[in-house]
């Protein structure tokens, strides 16, 4: 036993419904395209960094040492901050 509403068939027939579906479709397409462009840009940047590091290993080792020094000083500051909080 099927229930049918009068004058109701499948599909969107009103202009408002068609415009809404078109807007949703274009929005979804825009989000997909923006994501694809972002991922392609990130891939290009990361590959360029890898190639640069492979061509000049001394510079990349120097940058790594600087990063480790900065991260160590940052963790020391965090420990000092935690020690100050413990005194209160």
N, C-alpha and C positions, 0 to 999 in steps of 0.2 A: 504494500500500500504506500504510494508516494504522495507526499504533501507538496502541492504546488501553489505558489502565491499567484494571484491573478496578474497577468501582463508582466511576468518576471521571467526572463530568459537568461541564460548564461552570458557573461560578458558585460563590459561597461559600455553603456550607451549615452550617458549624459556627458556634456562637454566638461563639466567640473571633474567628473571621474577620469576622463581621458587626460585632461591637463595634469591632474594629480599623479596619475601613473607615469606620464611623461617626465614630470619633475623628479619623481623618485628614481626613475631609470637614469636620468641624466646625472643626478647626484651620485648614485652608485658608480656610474662610469667615471665621473670626476675623481672620486675617492680612489678607485682602482688605478687610474692613470697617475695620480699624484704619488701614490705608493710606489708604483713602478719606476717613476722618474727619480724618486728619492733613493730607492734601492740601487738603481744604476749609478747615481752619483756617489753613493757611499762605496760601492764596489770599485769605481774608478779611483777614488781617493785612497782606499786601502791598498789597492794594487800598486799605485804610485809610491806609497810609503814603503811597501815591501821591496819594490825594485830599488828605491833609493838606499834602503838599509843593506841590500845585497851588494850594491855597487860601492858603498863606502862603510865597511864594517867598523872602522875606528870611530867615526862620528856617531854611529848608532850606539856603540859601547859607551862613549863619553856621555851621550844623552841618557842612557840607562843608569849610569852611575849618578848623574845629577838628579834623576827622578828618584832613585833610591834614597839619596841624601835628603831630598825634600820630604819624601814620605816618612822617613825616620824622624825628622825634626817635627813633622806634623803629629806623629803618634806620640812623641815626647811631650808636646804641648798638650795633647789630649789627656795624657796621664797626669801632667801637672794640674790641669783643670779639674780632673777627677779627685786628685789629692786635696785641692782647695775645697771642693764640695764636701769631702769626708770630714773636714775640720769643723764644718758648721753644725 
